[in-house]
Amino acid sequence: MVKPPAQRPYVILNAAMSLDGKIASRRGDSALSSPEDWRRVHRLRRRVDAIMIGINTLLVDDPKLTVKGPRAVGVPLKIVVDSRARTPPDAKILTHTHKGGVLIAVGGRAPETRVKALRKAGAQVLRAGETEKVNLKLLLKKLGKMGVKTVLLEGGGTLNWGMVKAGLVDEVQVAIAPYLVGGREAVSLVEGEGFPTIRESFKLRFSGMEKAGEDIVLKFRKTR
Ligand SMILES: NC(=O)c1ccc[n+]([C@@H]2O[C@H](COP(=O)([O-])OP(=O)(O)OC[C@H]3O[C@@H](n4cnc5c(N)ncnc54)[C@H](OP(=O)(O)O)[C@@H]3O)[C@@H](O)[C@H]2O)c1
């Protein structure tokens, strides 16, 4: 891992995707990773200070974001990017997290009643900006001030786009799984409106490759 950028954590975008670039099927099934790839993901989770997901991923998958294996640095903080504080107070991330803690990043207009319910359920709630959507740059800056040096961004596609568009992704690791999923409605690695031209898009440089069972893991870093 290279030196974190000044004032904000170093961000690694990680996902498992099909050969055709989907991270879930049109029904939201995202079971693409091989057991070997899951071991790689847990190795990554062990190295970071925080794991970040979007609210849709939480609502579809209800993940625990557990970290298996020996820990290198404390248990990572779990972050949900959730403008409207829609995280259910009984989400597994809240009921199964005993260490590391959960931070729900909300927008300026998140209803106070839901914010209170999340605090009562044990989450730290952080208002990132005054606009409706979470201001990702501000969130990352606040995380930096809290001492978070590395963030593992685990999607989904809409949050990945928000982070890429804001220039907040430093490294990408994708496990390419041997499936063709298709579907216009199926979520791709990066969603949103996309860049208008390749020249304006996010250019990376290859930094490594490994095999994880039937999956091929490709690693890229931001060009400076
Ligand atoms: N295969 C994999 O590795 C993998 C990994 C993760 C997820 N997935 C799959 O991805 C799917 C979910 O992806 P998704 O694209 O629908 O949703 P997502 O990225 O999980 O969540 C997107 C939501 O985040 C909230 N958000 C708040 N501020 C934002 C900002 N500044 N920029 C972007 N988003 C912001 C928005 O909802 P609000 O406005 O309500 O806040 C937005 O709709 C699920 O099916 C999941 O299983 C797959």
The ligand as an ORCA input file, in Angstrom:
! r2SCAN-3c Opt
* xyz 0 1
  N     -20.047     -8.252     -6.105
  C     -19.622     -7.343     -5.244
  O     -18.426     -7.283     -4.919
  C     -20.590     -6.379     -4.631
  C     -20.143     -5.505     -3.635
  C     -21.048     -4.591     -3.099
  C     -22.351     -4.556     -3.539
  N     -22.763     -5.415     -4.506
  C     -24.158     -5.361     -5.000
  O     -24.438     -4.054     -5.464
  C     -25.835     -3.827     -5.361
  C     -26.096     -2.454     -4.775
  O     -25.491     -1.469     -5.576
  P     -26.221     -0.086     -5.879
  O     -25.447      0.598     -6.935
  O     -27.664     -0.338     -6.137
  O     -26.154      0.701     -4.497
  P     -25.003      1.135     -3.452
  O     -23.845      1.679     -4.182
  O     -24.809      0.062     -2.478
  O     -25.756      2.327     -2.678
  C     -26.054      3.505     -3.388
  C     -26.752      4.515     -2.514
  O     -25.832      5.170     -1.642
  C     -26.387      6.407     -1.280
  N     -25.493      7.544     -1.411
  C     -25.488      8.575     -0.539
  N     -24.649      9.509     -0.925
  C     -24.084      9.081     -2.076
  C     -23.128      9.658     -2.959
  N     -22.571     10.846     -2.715
  N     -22.785      8.963     -4.073
  C     -23.327      7.749     -4.315
  N     -24.250      7.155     -3.519
  C     -24.625      7.826     -2.401
  C     -27.578      6.672     -2.235
  O     -28.809      6.389     -1.541
  P     -29.444      7.513     -0.585
  O     -29.597      8.731     -1.418
  O     -30.727      6.968     -0.090
  O     -28.450      7.701      0.497
  C     -27.358      5.646     -3.315
  O     -28.522      5.272     -3.992
  C     -26.401     -4.941     -4.505
  O     -27.095     -5.856     -5.314
  C     -25.177     -5.607     -3.922
  O     -25.364     -6.989     -3.711
  C     -21.911     -6.328     -5.052
*
